[in-house]
Amino acid sequence: MDVFGLAARQSDLARGIVIVRCRAALSKAEQRELWRALAAAGITEDDGDESSADEEDTPLRLLAAPWLPPLADELARQRQGLEQAHALHPLEAVWFVKVETGIDGEAWQDLRVSHLVEQREETEPGATRPRRTVDAIFDEAEVLYTAPDAPEAALTLWPGDELSEGGTADEDLPEDELDDGEPDEPPDDGDDPDAVMDVLISESHWRAGGPPTERSVPFPLEGYPEVLDEYDWREFGIALKLGGSSVAGEDSVINAFFALWLSAYQDERIEAFEPFARADVAHDRPHRSALLWVERFMVPATPTDQVHFLMWIVHRLHEVIPVAWARFDLHEEASKIRRDDAGEIELILAGNPLADRVRRYGEDEALSWAVAQSGWSRPELAAMLVEIALDYDPDVLESASNAERLLRRALSFDSGSDATTFLVAVLVRHGRTAEAVPLAQAGGHSLRLFLAREVAEHAESKLGTALPLLDDATMERADDEDLAELAHAIGTYAPRHLGAYLARTPQRASLLPHLYNASFGVKRDQALSILRRVLTLPVPERSTVEARSAMVMAWNNACIHAHALGEYELASQIADGGLPYAEENPHIFHSAACAYSAIGDHARALAAVRSAIVHDYEHIEKMETDPDLSALHERPEFSAIFAEWRHQRADLN
């Protein structure tokens, strides 16, 4: 039995993992027996769990668990425990890996408080807060309303494309009247998280010195040292491809190192300290690849410390299980992992040696290597080809021809790869929509939506040939966010087809908040069309907060758009429909008053003004001088309404 790393701890912050490789695979019962023996020696903790009847009994040779690094006088006991465990179930090797420091959450808290003080000083009376500009729905800072529980978008766009490009709002968009559902409050650190991170990562703050680091590893590592300059706290991670022969239990070892890595960024003293918003390990077992990543990694540690500590973690993993290839990955999860329609992981590409060979030796020789090698599967090679193809500009003919050649070669390696999606884009952008339609027809719902989006932007006259692909089955299976995104794209680039598309959208309440969002960033008449579709969807219950809020705001904004377009009768009809919800959104009273005034129904307009005041509408003074209510200004009852309001307010004061 070989033992590595068993040593006494030097710090009270020490934490670690123990990995055991057995000579023979152990059943679940034998694994528990082994852990109980190690727990008795103080090496780990006995969780006390017994196997349940329905628990999968997978024999494993590699086992991993938390390790309790010993004091000097406890070291002999742990060594003895290892010998006893070895006698119980013969062990080939045991690795002990520990980290003896942790991030300083108190320093993080002090830095954050300091930043908030500076922010407050900037927004003291007399300071001018920049006005928010609302011209698109896809920039987080500009979203007027979003559903927090909305699913991640599955619709793939060519890298670098932004749906909001070219899709700006009319200059006369009445921002003050459009309901954003957000109060005007001074910004906190959430308004400028980059500013917070600039403070946090300007220097490292550790409780017992910096973490262990590595600046080189004995396997290929893509993205280093570039990651030091390109580091993004929002998304940080590394992808790994294992080498050597597969050993049962590899997943548990990777998970253990992942836990050890992130444990160094915990500070149990500070309950409010949350170093990241989300973290996970994804496993691609058929290709023996894994992805370790965190999102919104808000810790007081420099990119240099973070990168080199993660390299140390992966190097220690390599000592247990050989790592054949790795790369730092800085993109969102959706681009890192290919999933099937059921959401199961199909592929994690942990590197791209083919790209380097293409650069060094040319495409033909690189492809010859790809065909002959055995370390990477055909689906992985196809994914590599897709990555290389994406470096070409699909809008330039010669560049697109290179991309098309690589994408078709990728499909020859794996017909189920993402190459079809990007090939569709290349074909559409160069006037070959007729060739793209059959590819999308043979694909899934996401590909059909993608085709429609590409045709809308790049071949608007051909959209009529693509819309029939969006049949009921396709639309029902599509994510709400994807459907709304496509509505926004068609409204922006192919508005004459918007009505036909909206008529195909499914009649489900969950679509409501997403489609409401799509009404921003398009011209007013398209926004009105989208909002009118929103108002035909099933009315959500009050308990469905996001959808309900979107619905009541949609009534208000639709009324405003119709009025601004001069469709006064329509505006008044929308006002009729919205008034039952006006108590939930008093903006509706103001919009309704304008609509009724425009058609000469002054009695109802005055009633709406009164209702707005009764329900504490936040822009009461604006109603008094609103030119859209000018027909009421000379009426004595209009002046009386505001005189009474001022009198009541004075009494309250």
Buried (B, 14 or more C-beta within 10 A) or exposed (E): BEBBBBBBBEBEBBBBBBBBBBEEBBEBEBBBBBBBBBBBBBBBEEEEEEEEEEEEEEBBBBBBBBBBBBEEEBBEBBBEBBEEBBEBBEBBBBBBBBBBBBBBBBBBBEBBEEBEEEBEEEBEEEEEEEEEEBBBBBEEEBBBBBBEEBEEBBBBBBEEBEBBEEBBBBEEBBBEBBBBEEEEEEEEBEBBBEEBBEBBBEEBBBBBEBBBBBEEBEBBBBBBEEBBEEBEBBBBBBBBBBBEEEBBBBBBBBBBBBBBBBBBBBBEEBEEBEBBEEBEBBBBEEBBBBBBBBBBBBBBBBBBBBBBBBBBBBBBBBBBBEBBBBBBBBEBBEEBBBBEEEEEBBBBBBBBBBBEBBEEEEBEEBBEBBEEEEEBBBBBBBBBBBBBBBEBBBBEEEBBEBBBBBBBBBBEBBEBBBBBBBBBBBBBBBEBBEBBBEBBEEBBBBBBBBBBBBBBBBBBEBBEBBBEBBEEEBBEBBBBBBBBBBBBBBBBBBBEBBEBBBEBBBEEBBBBBBBBBBBBBBBBBBBBBBBBBBBEBEBBEEEBBBBBBBBBBBBBBBBBBBBBBEBBEBBBBBBBBBBEBBEBBBBBBBBBBBBBBBBEBBEBBBBBBBBBBEBEBEBBEEBBEBEBBEBBEEBEEBEEBBEEBEEEEEEEE
